[in-house]
């Protein structure tokens, strides 16, 4: 028997939760569950099928077609259902074989030839082969492909636009040609947008494929009750070894306190986005475990460089001086984050602290705003729109609370704002279209390469309205040149030098206020083993299992 001594904040949280739990019906928390997933409450905990894991998370997936999303909730489910040619080793960004068993690069980095894994089948029973690979790429690349959907495949436009053609050499060999040498290409091939889909399923379901996803991954799609839950089942024929759990349920529980109650009661097995101030309760609870992982992410306040007065560098620098990051990190993140000085997290290769940094200095902010106002740029009587997601993100545990802190900081130097809070899907659509003056946003690195932060988030190529990843709409030809040169170099040292110069220029231009690089926390029941969290903030559920007690 494990004995714990409860102290301080943890005791307060424990007592509060104990009172809440006494009146709590786990089925009401889950919004009702199928009897095959959840049975009745008996004894001290919920008695449930030991072969099922239920994951509580704040919001639902948006898309399950891997070519379409950019939200973490969609991507995590996609990672369970599909495979890519190349994969990341669990818990790292190291590349290993996936559906491709080997590959070679020729023609100065332009031609990539892949040998494919044999004997693999899609969940619908159709064979995986070179035709499937060509189909999965070409439906995103070729505007004349029958399954191409204009404006839908946004990641392709931002990341894979340099792919010129994808060719079948024979049933188990594929050749991909890119327009120029591109150092991040190998890492990009292990990212979710180029997951291999079943051509048969895409043709059969058409635009409804998103609701009937079919891949070759460790779990098969079973059902999706929109806004409530997604149910996956084990793929017993998975080429990498059958998962140890039979069923995986992603359950939407928007309220963070309710997620913790559900976890403590045994209604769910894993909980995401626990409030930072309640993590100590999880750490001290004998029936729970807490996993903390340094994540490859950044939270930031972007200023729309196309909207006055944020087209004036003095105003953008003033906003940087106006924001006090330390209280945000200490109070909102509860210390589970580091203040950010630029886009790249400290653990990311290529990290460089810019020559120009912005300590909290409201007097300096007011001075710069006065200069801009004197020139007729900054209008102190105007109210500017600041868009904030209403849903917790891996990099923003309490986005609205952070937004209010930012609003107060800006008001202190004379910048009036109105906070617009939207569900993440609507927030993302708004900021990609450039509706905001400022927006609280963030990014989780996809592949461990600096290009995935700098080119994706701050290059002028990625400012196309409606699909923009650069939501500051920051355009700098010199920064663009440095980032393209870094892409074309096969020397990490040279790439780091280019990135350092680009980071210095970005800091001077101040299109963002970099806020924080957060740690990822995942809370589980103590009887759940094999939990491995990736740098992309996803759990490898193929490795998870129930610990027998």
Secondary structure as UniProt FT lines:
FT   HELIX           8..22
FT   HELIX           26..29
FT   TURN            30..31
FT   TURN            35..37
FT   STRAND          38..42
FT   TURN            43..44
FT   STRAND          45..48
FT   TURN            50..51
FT   STRAND          52..57
FT   TURN            66..68
FT   HELIX           72..81
FT   STRAND          86..88
FT   TURN            90..91
FT   STRAND          95..97
FT   STRAND          100..106
FT   TURN            107..110
FT   STRAND          111..116
FT   TURN            123..124
FT   HELIX           130..141
FT   TURN            143..144
FT   TURN            146..147
FT   TURN            150..152
FT   HELIX           154..159
FT   TURN            161..162
FT   STRAND          163..170
FT   TURN            171..172
FT   STRAND          173..178
FT   TURN            183..184
FT   HELIX           185..188
FT   TURN            189..190
FT   HELIX           192..194
FT   HELIX           199..205
FT   HELIX           206..211
FT   STRAND          219..225
FT   TURN            226..228
FT   STRAND          229..234
FT   TURN            236..237
FT   TURN            239..240
FT   STRAND          247..252
FT   HELIX           256..265
FT   STRAND          270..272
FT   HELIX           276..278
FT   HELIX           279..284
FT   TURN            286..287
FT   STRAND          288..294
FT   STRAND          297..303
FT   TURN            305..306
FT   TURN            308..311
FT   HELIX           313..322
FT   HELIX           325..327
FT   HELIX           328..332
FT   TURN            334..335
FT   STRAND          337..339
FT   TURN            346..347
FT   TURN            349..350
FT   HELIX           362..374
FT   TURN            375..376
FT   TURN            380..381
FT   STRAND          383..389
FT   TURN            394..395
FT   TURN            397..398
FT   HELIX           399..412
FT   TURN            413..414
FT   STRAND          416..422
FT   HELIX           424..432
FT   TURN            433..434
FT   STRAND          438..444
FT   HELIX           451..458
FT   HELIX           460..462
FT   TURN            465..467
FT   TURN            471..472
FT   HELIX           477..488
FT   HELIX           492..509
FT   STRAND          512..525
FT   TURN            526..527
FT   STRAND          528..529
FT   TURN            535..536
FT   HELIX           541..543
FT   STRAND          545..546
//
